[in-house]
Amino acid sequence: MLDDLLAVWRAGGTAGVATVVRTMRSAPRQPGATMVVSPDGTVAGSVSGGCVEAAVYELANEVVSSGHPELQRYGVSDDDAFAVGLTCGGIIDIFVEPTSRDTFPQLQAIADDIAAHRPTAVATVIAHPDQDRIGRRLVIGTDTVDGSLGSARADAAVTDDARGLLAAGRTGVLAYGPDGQRQESGMEVFVASHAPAPRMLIFGAIDFASALTQQAALLGYRVTVCDARPVFATPARFPGAEEVVVMWPDRYLAEQAEQGAIDARTAICVLTHDPKFDVPVLQVALRLPEVGYIGVMGSRRTHEDRMQRLREAGLGDAELSRLASPIGLDLGARTPEETAVSIAAEIIARRWGGGGRPLSGTDGRIHHEP
């Protein structure tokens, strides 16, 4: 919702910004989900998928009028379940604040950092015995800090913890004593981590890669397509990719790893199904200490042959167990587009611990913890 918020901010107006800061049970949105209410009454974004939007809209307008932020909890209750409750049975805490040049002078700098893929975290006091401290914030980069929560002790404690969350790409609430004391209560700080978008490296400039590029972009990945064949690896064939690289896959992946450009959120998809390309790049990928997902395309026969080649190259069972092969979930996919959905579904399932089964055939919670 950053573009909508910036439009109001740059025009000198004040927007009501509602952010999900904490969820319990089967909440529809995760912490960080945001709704922006502009001065003209228009709305961008969502905090609950529709359950409590009307109530949050009214609260946002009230907060803009009063100038005082407010933390509000929404959940099912016997007497008011349909007015402001969550029909899913979950509970969400939403922090609503007025946002303008005066209340949030760092907003443009944060937008610039996000656009440049520079990690930045915003730590905001959402609860405190001193009402004047609520809404204060720190903007925390890898080696920079701007703003204050009201005391040097609190600033130091939150800065250290927020950088830990930022490194992990996590968003959530931290609790302290009123002055930042450890193992005490009284002050709650919501840390919104704006880590660079995760990367997906697709090896093999084929039609399946083109479809997967589009699917990955929908999921928020920065996509690189790499192939050693310049006639196939062209930007025109992969308009959804951030970059198209002509290089042997194993060499490119090794260079990226040396530069520190591979992390625990990176997805590696090998679609060449040609042993002279995929076996060398998989040798590099499976030996990397941190990769979020490694998948490779091929038939059952190709899979068995590939596994034998990888074992002959010295990879053990622990390394081979990290490999998703054949790639994707069993959706019965046939076309490149359907296969791309299958691959994306497996990546999502592995990230959140989903089983890949129809929800109608399962019990318990719908939303998994990571």
Phi, psi and omega in degrees: 000011188296319181297317180295319180293319180296326179299317177291315182300313182292331180279358179085012181268180178237126178253148170271120184245119179251129183231131172290120182251340181203143179229151176221143182060220191268064180284144185284334181234154181271160174307137184106340176299137191227146171233134181246126176251113183279163180301332180276003177093354179286153185237139173230137177089184183203148177245350182210006182073015175120340187295314186237017186300318183297317179294320180292324177300314179296319180295322178298318178294322178295319181294321177297318181293318183277332183080007183246123177294160182213139175258123184232139177257137178235134178191175182286133172224157184298324188263351185216032187295326185267341182285307182225017183267173176256117182293343179282349180092003180272178177228136177227142171258129182237128177259124183243130184217151172281134184234123181208182176299325181287318184275338185217068184294342184273003189300316181296320179296322177296317178299320179295319179296317180297317180296328181269008180061034174265126182295134178212144178237144177244116181254119185237132176288121181250347177208136181193145177299329177269109184301334180290343180274341182291130182097347176292152186214157170242139172251117193241120173257187180300321179221024179226153175218134178227135179099186180202149177264359176121346177203152180296325181295314179295318180300316182293315182296314183290323179300314179299313183290322181294324178293327175295317177295320181296319179298328180270356182069029184253150178237138180177184183259135175248144182242140181216174167288170184304335180246023179089014181292143178284151174057032173231176180230165180137322179242131173242136183234126177267124179252115176261112181269124176250075178282154176306147179303143179295157181259147166237125177255118181250120180254121183117106184272072182241176183295328176296324178294323178297316178293320180293326177302315180293318180295318181296322179297324177297329181273000176092013179278147165269118192255133171242130174254129182231135178204146181280353185257106185296335181292333180261326184273082180233144179302329182296330181278344183225067183297339180276353182276145175289326177207151175237123188244133175259103182191155174298131187306315182296323179292317180296315181296320179297319178296317179297321179295318179297328181276359181075023184267006178244130179222189186290351178259356183287136174251131179244121181238117182256112187245010185288331190037046175227118187301331182289341175260309192282328180294313178298319182289328177290328175299321178289312186298315186287347177263357177287139184291328184225112172214136183287327185200137174228114180231150182219137183274150175157163178285175177300318180295318178297322179299313181297317179296319180295316180298321178296318179296320180291322176295320178295335178278359175104005179278139182262181184298321181298318179289317182292335180292344179281351188271128173269102184211127353297151187290145173097168175269159180282089176253359187075022185294144178234312184282164175303321181292318178294322178295323178298320177296319179299317179293314179300321180296321179293321179298316179297315181299319180291325181294316188256357179083024178284155182268350180076013180261160176300135180298332180294342180255013180238162174243171176085198186292143175281316184268127180267152170277149181293000000 
